[in-house]
């Protein structure tokens, strides 16, 4: 009888904690290079344009993004040295994107679709992701480097420990060409985040009860 109760409680608790994950589309984005960007982040990075369907938490890993061939299908910086320079070697600084989520969420994943316009060399590769609540300082930095460009197709998901935030700042420190190899721009196709609900009082009580039953079994 105790075993049955313990199993049922564990199942209920896990279900309570995991139920309700959602895919979050930011309500706005600010690019630190907006004045010179070739394709504006405010136009193409959080508008779902180019996606093969309506993405939500249940299906987003199967949703594809088309080739980023115009200003409504993604974001890309300008070439700081027109004629084929190297974005990072030419010294304009690291591109920074700041996303307003429109409310506070418990985030667990950064989701992005790649940049591909005749090739993937200019797609963002190395990221520092930071989080803020209520206008406070950004912190809890997550560093990520993708080994293979995403390009057109399904997204990449960057998982991290649950962090509460209403604003996310992403600093890009390299593209796929690499410093000194000729990548003259930096781009992405679409950006979203995954949020999970904070543990409810019911789930917390369940965890406490689960711990009590385990102690009694011993």
Buried (B, 14 or more C-beta within 10 A) or exposed (E): EEEEEBEEBBEBBBEBBEEEBBBBBBEEBBBBBBEEBBBBBBBBBBBBBBBEEEBEBEEBEEBBBBBBBEBEBBBBBBBBBEEEBBBBBEEBEBBBBBBBBEEBBBBBBBBBBBBBBEEBBBBBBBBBBBBBBEEEEBEBEBEBEBEEBBBBBBBBBBEBEEBBBBBBBBBBBBBBBBBEEBBBBBBBBBBBBBBBBBBEEEBBEBBEBBEEBEEEEE
